[in-house]
Amino acid sequence: MTNSAKPITTSQTIGPFSHEAWQWAADLSDAAAAANGITISGTIHDGDGLPINDAQIEAWQPAAAEAEAPQALAGFRRVPSGDQGEFTLRLSVIPQAPGQPFAYITVFARGLVKHQFTAVFLEDDAGLAESAILEQIPAARRPTLIAAKTADGQYSWNIHMQGARETAFFDYV
């Protein structure tokens, strides 16, 4: 093997105990939740439309890192899905450029050999039509990345791992 060769590394599904093993990050995420923030709530579904009760959803808000600097995991949230696949992300409201994702999302779940990357946008973002990221997604699939505003002023967004309503996921190379 030469110095320019990259070693191959393995991947592994998160297994049956991720909720217990990663609870420390969920606890820190709860502590970092901004009092004046918003929530994005939803359900994560498998390819058959059934809820996934043992997923981990991570959210990263780069713009929030400075504002949350006193927190242990500034700009980062990790939440487990509940028994019915439900999850709630409590995120900071930070000024950002129009058309940018409100948060970058990583999904870990049983049976996934590699975690999946996506992003969530807020439906009331005035820059959605000009979003350079959304322009890369076929128009019919763009709604899978947009959280709908609810009557209480918060947001609803579901994640579908496969199937006709599959959330748009990104590959980073």
N, C-alpha and C positions, 0 to 999 in steps of 0.2 A: 504494500500500500504506500502510495506516495503522499507527500505532505498536502497535495492539492485534493486528494480524495476525501470525501466526507463519509464518516462512518454511518452505517445504517443503525438506527435505533428502533426499538420495539415500541408498540403501543399496547395498552391494556384497557379493557373496560373498567369502570369505577367499582364494580362489584356490589355486593349487597349491603355494605356497611358505611357507605359514604355519609349518610345523614349523621351518624354518630361521630365518625372520624373528622368530619369537617365542621362540626357544630361551633367550634371556636371562632371560625370566620363569620358564621351567621350571627353569633352573639356580638362580635365587633361591628358587623354591618348594622345591626339594630342600634348600637350605641352611636354610630356615626350619622344615623338618619336625621336629616335636617328638620327642625321644627316647622320651618316655613316651606318645606319641600312639597313634592307631589308624590302620589303613588301611581304605579302602573300595576294593575292586577290582571291576572288571567289564569289560563289553564294550559298545561303542556300535554299534547296528545301524541300517541304513537301512530303508525301507519294505518291502523284499523279505526282510528278515531277514539280510542280508549285513553283515559287519563293515565299519565305516567306518574306513579306515586313515589318514585325514588330518584328523581332528577335533581341536579344542582344547576341553578341559573346564576351566572355572574354578570354583573353590570360594571362597566368602567366608564367614568365620565372624566376625561382628561382635564377639562376646564374646571372641574370641581376640586381637583387635587390641592390647589393653592388655598382656596377658601376653606377647605376642611383640614388644612395642615395640622391642627392640634389633634386630630383623630388618628388612631393607630393605622387605619386603612383608608387614608384620604382618597376620595374619588372612586372607591371600590365597594361593591356590595356583592355578597354571596347569600343566596337564599335556597333552601331546599323546597321541593314541591311537597304538598300535603297529600293526605290519603286519596283525595279525588283529583290529584294533579294540579291543585291550585297553588299559586304563588303571588306574592306581593313584593314589589320592589319599591322602597322608599328612597327617593332620589332628590338631590339638591337642585334648585332652580338657579342656574348660573347663566349669565349672558353668553351667548355664542353666536356665531355667524349663521344667518338664515340658511336653511337647507342642509344643515349638518345633522348627523344623528344626535338624538338627545342622549343616548347611551349606546355603547358597543356591548354586545351580548355574547357570552360563551355558554354553551349548553353541554353538560355532562349528563349521561344517563346510562342505565343498564343496557348492555348490548351494543353501545357505541364503542368502537375500537378507537376512534379519534373524535375528540370533542368538536363541536360545530360552532362556527362563528356567524353572527348576524348582527343586526343593528335595529334599534327602534327609533322611530321619528314620531313627533306629536302632530296630530292632524291639524292643529291650529297654527303650525309653523308657516308663516307667510312665504317662505322660500322653498317650499316643497317642489313647486313646478320647475325651479331652476337648480335643483340638487344634482351635483355632479355624480354622487353615488347612486341616487335613484335612477338617473338616466341610463345607468349600466344594466338595470334590471328591466326585463320585458314589462311593458305597461300593465299587462294583466296580473303580474305577480307583485307589483309595487304595494298594493294594499296589505300584503302580508307583513310589511315592515312598519305599518302606521298604526299607532295606538289611537283609538277613538275616545273623544272626550265624553265623560259620563255626566249625568244630571247633577252630580255632587261636585263637579269641577275637577275630578280626578280622571284617570285614563284606564281603558280596558284594551288588552292586547293578548291574543292567544298565540301559542307556538305549536305548529304542526310539524312533526319530524318527517313525515312522508305523506303521500296521497295527493288527491286533487287540490287540497288547500295548503300544501306544503309551504312552510315559511321559506323565503329566499335565504339561502346560506351562502357564505363567501369562502373562496379558497384564497389563501395567501401564499404566494410563491416567492 
